[in-house]
Amino acid sequence: MATLGLIGSGQIGSTLARLAVDAGLDVVLSNSREPQTLSGLVDELGPQARAATPTQSATAGDWVVVTIPVGAVGTVPRKPLVGKTVIDTGNYWAPRDGLIPELEARELTDSELLQRHLAEAHVVKAFNNINYTHLAALPRPVDAADRTALPIAGNDQEAKKHAAELLSLLGYDSVDMGPLTESWRSQMGTPAFCAPYAATKNDQYLNQPAAPASVAEIGAALASARR
């Protein structure tokens, strides 16, 4: 049985945990507090889930999702993630994360910041451009005509392939944006950010029901992004 490790168990993290359990994966959850603070979520998820520390989640995961504020990436444990595929859901937002000069100057993307911290892991950007309610609503089987696509980016081709396997297990196709330097194409304020997955396809996505977004639609949105 493959295992999804989660460092961060907020809205995106808990949604991914539910999708993973539905897909037959084991899940090891963690947050910035104590494991017992996740007991309610673990009870909801059932016997395939357990709570742990971030280090334990990182050790257990075949894939490890880092879904924490960008300002906290320095707290992610390094040693247990050596050689692993680490999926970064982060979106830099200065009012929450504090000013990070390299991101303000666009010298790095936020995923490159995490990759620098985890120099011996393989960071892949994913799940950062969809609202958690739409993420929960849009999974489809592999052969579904209305299967939705999510963008990924990473510097390691095998890690991107591994991440795409997880996306597929959870019910999504993937669109490769390229290396982490290109991961800004799915960040806040770009055409691929959240709006494609809402019924109205505009910036009112928070109040809209989910709607599928194809590989072609997401590919076009990524290509049209301007920095």
Secondary structure, DSSP 4 states (H G I P E B T S, - for coil): --EEEEE--SHHHHHHHHHHHHTT-EEEEE-SS-GGGGHHHHHHH-TTEEE--HHHHHHH-SEEEE-S-GGGGGGS-SGGGTT-EEEE-----HHHH---HHHHTTSS-HHHHHHHHTTTSEEEE-S-SS-HHHHHH----TT-TT--EEEEEES-HHHHHHHHHHHHHHT-EEEE--SGGGGGGGSTTSTTSSGGGBTT-STTGGGS-B----HHHHHHHHHT---
